[in-house]
């Protein structure tokens, strides 16, 4: 929408008339509500004697009844004897029963002496599985044939589930304990050869089947070429 040309005499006359009309409407409204405006401006009202402290005290006094009621009911419930549906109530001493690394079958106390602990021992379980002593000897031999880098290189070839009891990072969730999966236990007995993929990715591209792949000719007369 184009802007109004305020230099045009007709536009100036229209604007002056609009401003005068608006001013008269506002003046009329003020004269009509003069008494209400004066009453609201002077605040000549009946004083009720309510102070700021009274406003704060009102909701506090209203909640005292609920506090007294809850105190009486809680005191009654504290003196009651709890009902036990079982003979023994599980506590901290039974938290390890059936949930330790040995119980769930992830480790053996013979290989790791730290796992042979009583149920009352709540020290944290070991994070890493025991390292092969032959592999540990690499750390104490001379470099560059041995040393920390060679040790880490050998450790890198070991599966994470063979080094740790549980997945320590979310990155290990993919492929964790893949040997126990359905696809590893039910592998196909026959080998698979991806003919199409190999032919497409080859240097020469896809090639026709060899002659011995074709069906043999039916017995009978054949057309000589």
C-alpha positions in Angstrom: 0.0 0.0 0.0 1.5 3.4 -1.0 2.2 6.0 1.6 0.0 9.0 2.0 1.2 12.2 0.5 1.0 14.6 3.4 1.9 17.6 1.1 -1.4 17.2 -0.7 -3.9 19.9 0.5 -6.8 17.5 0.4 -4.9 14.9 2.5 -4.0 17.7 5.0 -7.6 18.7 5.4 -8.7 15.0 5.9 -6.1 14.5 8.6 -7.0 17.7 10.4 -10.7 16.7 10.5 -9.8 13.2 11.7 -7.7 14.6 14.6 -10.5 17.0 15.6 -13.0 14.2 15.5 -10.9 11.9 17.7 -10.2 14.8 20.2 -14.0 15.5 20.5 -14.8 11.8 21.1 -12.2 11.6 23.9 -13.4 14.8 25.5 -17.0 13.5 25.4 -15.9 10.2 27.1 -14.0 12.1 29.8 -17.0 14.4 30.5 -19.4 11.4 30.7 -17.2 9.5 33.2 -16.0 12.5 35.1 -17.2 11.3 38.5 -15.7 7.8 38.2 -12.4 9.3 37.1 -12.3 11.7 40.0 -13.2 9.0 42.5 -10.5 6.7 41.2 -7.9 9.5 41.2 -8.6 10.8 44.7 -9.2 7.4 46.4 -11.7 8.8 48.8 -13.0 5.5 50.0 -13.8 4.0 53.4 -10.7 2.8 55.1 -10.9 -0.8 56.3 -7.8 -0.7 58.5 -6.0 -3.5 56.6 -2.2 -3.3 56.7 0.5 -5.2 54.8 1.0 -7.5 57.8 -2.7 -8.5 57.8 -2.5 -9.5 54.1 0.5 -11.8 54.9 -1.1 -13.2 58.0 -4.4 -14.3 56.4 -3.1 -17.2 54.3 -0.8 -18.3 57.1 -3.6 -18.5 59.6 -5.7 -20.4 57.1 -3.1 -23.1 56.8 -2.6 -23.7 60.5 -5.7 -25.9 60.7 -4.3 -28.3 58.1 -0.9 -28.4 59.8 -2.6 -29.3 63.1 -4.7 -32.0 61.4 -1.7 -33.6 59.6 0.3 -33.6 62.8 -2.3 -35.5 64.7 -2.8 -38.1 62.0 1.0 -38.5 61.4 1.5 -39.0 65.2 -1.2 -41.7 65.2 0.3 -43.5 62.3 3.8 -43.4 63.8 2.6 -45.4 66.8 1.0 -48.1 64.7 2.8 -51.4 64.1 3.5 -52.0 60.4 1.8 -55.0 58.8 4.3 -57.6 57.4 3.0 -60.0 54.7 6.3 -61.9 54.6 8.5 -63.5 57.2 11.7 -61.6 56.0 11.9 -58.1 54.6 14.6 -57.7 51.9 17.3 -55.3 53.0 20.7 -54.1 52.0 22.3 -57.4 53.0 20.2 -59.2 50.3 20.9 -56.8 47.4 23.8 -58.9 46.0 22.0 -62.2 46.1 21.4 -63.4 42.5 22.7 -60.1 41.0 26.5 -60.4 41.3 28.8 -61.0 38.3 29.3 -64.7 39.4 25.5 -65.3 39.7 24.6 -64.0 36.3 27.4 -66.0 34.7 29.7 -63.2 33.5 32.7 -64.2 35.6 34.3 -67.0 37.6 35.7 -66.5 41.1 38.5 -69.0 40.2 39.8 -66.7 37.5 39.2 -63.5 39.4 39.7 -63.7 43.2 38.0 -60.3 43.7 34.6 -61.8 42.7 34.7 -64.3 45.6 33.1 -62.0 48.2 30.4 -62.5 50.8 27.0 -61.0 50.3 27.6 -58.4 53.0 30.5 -56.9 51.1 29.2 -53.9 49.1 32.4 -52.7 47.6 32.0 -52.0 43.8 32.6 -54.9 41.4 35.7 -54.9 39.2 35.2 -53.1 35.9 37.9 -54.9 33.8 38.5 -58.6 33.4 41.9 -59.9 34.5 44.6 -59.4 32.0 46.7 -62.3 30.6 50.1 -62.3 32.5 51.9 -62.9 29.2 50.4 -59.7 27.9 51.3 -57.7 31.0 54.9 -58.6 30.6 55.0 -56.5 27.5 54.8 -53.4 29.6 58.0 -54.2 31.5 60.2 -54.9 28.5 62.3 -52.6 26.4 61.0 -50.4 23.6 60.5 -50.3 20.6 59.9 -54.0 20.4 57.8 -53.9 23.6 56.3 -51.2 25.7 53.0 -49.4 26.2 52.2 -48.9 22.5 52.7 -52.6 21.7 50.6 -53.6 24.8 47.7 -51.4 23.6 48.0 -52.7 20.1 47.7 -56.3 21.3 44.8 -55.3 23.6 43.0 -53.6 20.6 42.7 -57.0 18.9 40.7 -58.4 21.9 36.9 -58.1 21.8 35.5 -55.6 24.4 33.3 -58.2 26.1 36.5 -60.2 26.7 38.2 -57.2 28.4 35.3 -55.8 30.4 32.3 -57.3 32.3 29.8 -54.7 31.1 29.7 -52.1 28.3 31.3 -49.0 29.6 30.2 -46.7 26.8 27.2 -46.5 24.5 29.6 -47.0 21.5 30.0 -50.6 22.6 26.3 -51.4 22.4 26.6 -52.2 18.7 28.2 -55.6 18.5 28.4 -56.2 22.2 28.5 -60.0 22.8 27.8 -60.7 19.2 28.9 -64.3 19.7 25.7 -64.9 21.7 23.4 -63.5 19.1 21.0 -65.5 16.9 22.9 -64.8 13.7 26.2 -66.0 15.1 24.7 -69.2 16.5 22.7 -69.9 13.3 25.3 -69.2 10.6 24.6 -70.6 7.1 26.4 -73.8 6.3 27.1 -72.9 2.7 29.4 -70.0 1.8 28.0 -66.9 0.3 29.5 -65.3 -2.8 28.2 -61.8 -3.9 28.5 -62.1 -7.6 26.6 -59.0 -8.4 28.4 -56.8 -5.9 31.9 -58.1 -6.9 31.1 -57.7 -10.7 29.8 -54.1 -10.3 32.8 -53.0 -8.1 35.3 -54.7 -10.3 37.7 -52.8 -12.5 36.2 -54.1 -15.8 32.5 -54.0 -14.7 29.8 -56.7 -15.1 30.7 -59.5 -17.5 28.5 -62.1 -19.2 28.3 -65.6 -17.8 30.8 -68.1 -19.1 29.8 -70.6 -21.8 29.6 -73.6 -19.3 26.9 -71.7 -17.4 24.5 -72.0 -20.4 21.9 -74.8 -20.7 22.8 -77.7 -22.9 21.1 -77.9 -26.3 18.2 -80.3 -26.7 19.0 -83.4 -28.8 17.8 -83.2 -32.4 18.5 -81.2 -35.5 20.2 -77.9 -35.0 20.5 -74.9 -37.3 23.9 -74.6 -38.8 25.4 -71.1 -39.1 
